Amino acid sequence: MKSSLVMFAAQETEHAAGGLTINPYLLGGLTLCGFIFLLLVTYAFRNVGTRH
């Protein structure tokens, strides 16, 4: 049982090593765009609590 778990973990680690295929600068740019979008959504609802 233990050897099969060790083999499975080694296989998963080996498979996950080549998973990053996106440029880090592109990933950072997409993350920045996402946060700017969230900022704009938050800004759009800034006075909702003060209305009656």
Backbone bond lengths (Angstrom), bond angles and torsions (degrees), N, CA, C in turn:
res aa  C-N    CA-C-N  psi(-1)  N-CA   C-N-CA  omega(-1)  CA-C   N-CA-C  phi
1 M - - - 1.453 - - 1.525 110.95 -
2 K 1.305 115.61 -45.07 1.453 118.90 -177.52 1.531 111.40 -65.91
3 S 1.315 116.50 -40.24 1.462 118.66 -178.19 1.530 111.38 -66.43
4 S 1.320 117.57 -33.75 1.458 119.19 178.65 1.529 110.71 -69.29
5 L 1.328 117.54 -35.90 1.460 120.21 176.60 1.521 111.57 -67.49
6 V 1.333 116.10 -39.01 1.462 120.13 178.56 1.525 109.81 -66.18
7 M 1.316 116.86 -40.95 1.470 120.24 178.96 1.530 110.39 -65.32
8 F 1.329 117.03 -39.91 1.457 120.57 179.14 1.524 110.92 -65.00
9 A 1.333 116.85 -43.27 1.463 120.63 179.19 1.519 111.02 -64.28
10 A 1.318 117.61 -39.72 1.458 120.71 178.68 1.523 110.95 -66.37
11 Q 1.303 117.06 -38.47 1.459 120.99 179.26 1.528 110.69 -67.34
12 E 1.325 117.31 -41.01 1.458 120.78 179.01 1.525 111.28 -66.85
13 T 1.322 117.58 -39.65 1.456 121.34 178.32 1.524 110.30 -65.16
14 E 1.299 115.92 -40.54 1.464 121.20 179.20 1.524 110.77 -65.78
15 H 1.317 116.89 -38.82 1.455 121.68 -178.79 1.534 110.82 -71.86
16 A 1.324 118.52 -37.42 1.458 121.86 -175.11 1.525 113.00 -79.45
17 A 1.311 119.16 -10.92 1.462 121.60 -175.32 1.534 111.86 -66.42
18 G 1.306 118.92 -35.10 1.459 121.51 -177.48 1.507 113.14 -98.39
19 G 1.318 119.56 27.91 1.451 122.44 -173.11 1.516 114.71 -83.13
20 L 1.337 119.36 -20.41 1.460 121.25 -176.04 1.523 109.02 -86.32
21 T 1.318 116.06 100.44 1.458 119.89 -178.37 1.526 111.58 -113.46
22 I 1.336 117.64 5.33 1.457 121.34 -178.48 1.534 108.35 -103.17
23 N 1.315 115.39 144.34 1.459 121.45 178.44 1.537 108.93 -65.02
24 P 1.318 118.35 133.44 1.475 119.48 -179.45 1.522 113.70 -60.40
25 Y 1.322 118.24 -33.21 1.458 121.05 177.66 1.532 110.92 -68.11
26 L 1.311 117.16 -37.08 1.456 121.06 176.27 1.522 110.34 -66.91
27 L 1.299 117.14 -41.20 1.457 120.94 177.43 1.530 110.89 -62.64
28 G 1.324 117.01 -42.07 1.460 120.71 176.78 1.520 112.07 -64.64
29 G 1.328 116.92 -39.59 1.462 120.96 177.89 1.515 112.17 -65.27
30 L 1.320 117.01 -41.16 1.462 120.14 177.50 1.524 111.19 -65.94
31 T 1.313 116.43 -38.95 1.464 120.30 177.24 1.521 110.97 -64.53
32 L 1.335 116.94 -42.81 1.457 121.02 177.61 1.524 111.07 -61.85
33 C 1.314 117.64 -42.99 1.471 121.20 177.79 1.531 110.82 -62.46
34 G 1.306 116.88 -38.97 1.466 120.02 177.52 1.510 112.22 -63.34
35 F 1.342 116.91 -42.79 1.463 119.61 178.90 1.525 111.88 -69.22
36 I 1.311 117.76 -35.05 1.463 120.10 176.19 1.531 110.28 -65.55
37 F 1.323 117.03 -39.89 1.462 120.57 176.20 1.524 110.67 -61.06
38 L 1.331 117.38 -44.92 1.461 120.32 178.36 1.526 111.56 -64.43
39 L 1.325 117.10 -35.59 1.456 120.91 176.11 1.529 110.81 -63.13
40 L 1.317 117.35 -43.17 1.461 120.81 179.66 1.525 111.90 -66.35
41 V 1.321 117.72 -37.87 1.461 120.90 176.93 1.529 109.79 -64.78
42 T 1.324 116.53 -43.41 1.464 120.37 178.19 1.522 110.57 -63.46
43 Y 1.312 117.24 -41.45 1.464 121.84 -179.93 1.534 111.42 -65.23
44 A 1.320 116.77 -33.85 1.461 120.51 -178.67 1.532 111.90 -67.32
45 F 1.318 118.00 -27.53 1.455 121.62 -178.25 1.536 112.28 -105.90
46 R 1.325 117.58 29.52 1.468 120.65 -173.40 1.527 113.43 -72.08
47 N 1.332 119.45 -27.62 1.458 121.11 -176.68 1.520 113.49 -109.96
48 V 1.291 118.40 15.19 1.456 120.95 -176.99 1.526 111.43 -66.27
49 G 1.325 117.75 -35.73 1.460 120.80 -177.89 1.507 114.14 -73.31
50 T 1.325 119.21 -19.00 1.465 121.67 -177.58 1.529 113.13 -94.31
51 R 1.315 117.52 -10.18 1.465 120.04 179.67 1.517 111.17 -77.55
52 H 1.322 114.74 153.83 1.469 118.64 177.10 1.495 110.48 -119.73
